[in-house]
Amino acid sequence: MYERQHFINGKVTDGTSGRFGPIFNPSTGKQQGRVALATKGEVETAIAAAADAFPAWSATSVVKRARIVQNLVHVLYARKDELAEALAREHGKVFSDAQGDVQRGLEVAEFAQGIPHLIKGEFSDNVSTGIDMYSMRKPLGVVAGITPFNFPAMIPLWMSCMAIACGNSYVLKPSEKDPSVPMLIADCWREAGLPDGVFNVVNGDKEAVDTVCTDPRVKAVSFVGSTPIAQYVYATATANGKRCQAMGGAKNHMVIMPDADLDQVADALIGAAYGSAGERCMAISVAVCVGDDVADRLVAMLKPRVEGLKIGHCMDPEAELGPLVTADHMAKVSGYLDLAEQEGATIVVDGRGFKNTQEGFEDGYYLGGSLYDNVTADMRSYREEIFGPTLQVMRVKNFDEAVELPSIHEFGNGTSIYTRDGDAARAYVNRVEVGMVGVNVPIPVPLAFHTFGGWKSSAFGDINQHGMEGVRFYTKTKTVTSRWPTGIRAGAEFVIPTLNS
Ligand code: NAD
């Protein structure tokens, strides 16, 4: 049994609340540690450390800030497997997938190394006689991140690399389910040479979240998690005068046109629906087949592959997916599978009875892959996010019906279309009411130099994660109008200046 505490002002700091949350190993089903849950006062201490560190860090030259982020890139590459193993043992995803989790965060660090170029302002020479005008991007101050369990490396790195490169100081409140990797990230920042107080971690629950969202010293809050909490964080943070971006849940549809290469589709769906046990906000959870013929053929191709999924503990090199994150989450996913059955969906493969027979892992939180056919838009099991290793097949008559399903769904995170028809693909890209779209690509997660964000109930706030949107989120512009030389006399002007001179 180990303990995870907080990381404040460059040091691991023991919690004083006396409150702890359990840390489970999802592969074994056993508790392996506990995490301190911060009091309001402890969060305030972390915010104070960040506020104290801000003046010096924001005044550090942009090239030096870039070099520290560059150091972080090297440290993360050197410690990638250490982070991935800690991640797999608390999250349950298999080691190779955990390496990908670290890698996707690391790629944002690689992008943030370019901050001297990214943060450049604008300059207009001689906008009026002797007058120049320029805009600068200034850091906000103390900014905070609140992150979910499912990407404990990638999402804290998405947020903190952009924020810190832009000159802000940072307080991270990670998921209490897998707190070890965020603490390791803190250690990586320290090893990279980041000054004390610039990156802080407070572990905790609602009390910590509420403190971050209401403390006046915190200027911006970035949240990723489920939709109800995203709405709550967005409402609370903005009511308290903060800039906020809050990413929520998802239900991602893949449209399969009659001309699609079904072998390619089946490969794509097996990875995108069942990888990471479906605990990805960009997992494909719905396959929308255009025409019964496509659906019949696809279901027949998928059935043996879903039945044959290799499920095992997180460090099993043969396993394609591991357990779910907690017993509670496994029960929730099972409940949705029960509901889908009651609602009349056709069970093609039922993962509910799966038992892992690997010695020492019999009590882990495993579910087999499930495949449901004849799912309809009125079913609650379709309307809500399941977040487990299951795929729902829907049948529509034509392209228009296929575009409509994801477009009117409450969530709008990701979607994809499989087709050989460029017209259909182009029309889908333009018409579908979803933020991230793949064409013959199953999980269209944008790379670090583009921007990540869904639409509708999948994201609240106007500015997305990373890419240039990340620079915009973590900076505010200051625009200067400057007259040189001072010797020019314009006389007193009583009307608003316009472009006449
Ligand atoms: P969650 O909403 O339960 O938790 C997210 C964060 O909110 C955690 O830090 C948690 O401690 C905190 N939190 C939980 N309950 C709270 C409460 N009542 N008050 C205040 N704070 C609270 O989400 P999760 O289960 O950790 O993550 C899975 C969810 O995240 C899924 O819905 C998934 O779709 C979503 N997600 C979305 C994206 C995206 O970019 N849209 C990315 C990853 C995950």
Residues whose N, C-alpha, C, O or C-beta is under 5 A from the ligand:
A	BS01	NAD	I146 T147 P148 F149 N150 K173 P174 S175 E176 G204 D205 K206 V209 V224 G225 S226 T227 I229 M247 G248 G249 A250 C281 S458
